[in-house]
Every structure is written in C-alpha cells, then in structure tokens.
Amino acid sequence: MNTASVAELERLPGVGPVLAERIITYRKEHGRFRRVEHLMMVRGISDRRFRELRSLVRVD
C-alpha cells in the first residue's frame, strides 16, 4: 500500500480509479500506512471492502 501506483491499486478487486486516487492522496497527506487496518481511514473503504482486500495488501 505504501508504494503502489494508481494502476497497481486498480488491479485490486473493488478498487477503481477514484478509490485508487483517494488511497494515494491519503498516503501523501498522512504518510505511510503503518498497519493494513489504517486503510479503512480512506473514504470509500468500508468494513466489507477492507475484508475483501486485507489478504491481498501489505504495508511494508
């Protein structure tokens, strides 16, 4: 999550261009994600969507 580009994020299920941009913007404004759970702080990432993504992402 901390180094992924918009194109890479869009390959995740349920992540389109708008949500990918929100993730990038959040990362730029708040710094690196320290835990995968912090992804839920991005507008548009619901609990359900997070559960779908959790096993597919990491925050190295």
N, C-alpha and C positions, 0 to 999 in steps of 0.2 A: 504494500500500500504506500510505502514511503518513497518509492522510486518509480512506480508505474506511470506510464503515459496515459493520455486520454484514450488512445487506441487500444492499449492493453486493458484498461479498465472496462471498456466497452465489450470486451470478449467475455466478461463475467455475465452469468445469467441475470436478467432483470436490470442490467445497468446499460442505459442508453447514453447518448451524447450529453444530455443535460445533467444527468446524475454524475457522470464521469467528471464533468467540469466542476460540479459542486464539490466533489471529493478533492480535486486538485486545488480549488480555491480555499477550501477549509485547511488543507495542508499548508498552503502558503501563508495563510493568516495566523494559524495557531501552532505551526511547527509540526514536526514528525508525529505520527501516531505512535504512542508508547505501548498500547495494547490493542488487540483486534477489536475489543468491545468499544473502543473510542469511535469506531466507525459509525456507531449509532447516533453520534452527535451531529452528523451531517444530515441536513434537511432532506427528507426523501428516503432515508434508510429506516424502515420500520423494523419492529422486532422480527416479523416474519421474513423480511428480506435479509436481515442480518443472519438469521439461522440458515438461510439458503447459501449465504456467502462464507460463513465462518470457516468451513473446512477448506475453502478454496484460496484464502488470503492469509498473508502473514505480514508482520511489521518489523522485520529485521532491522 
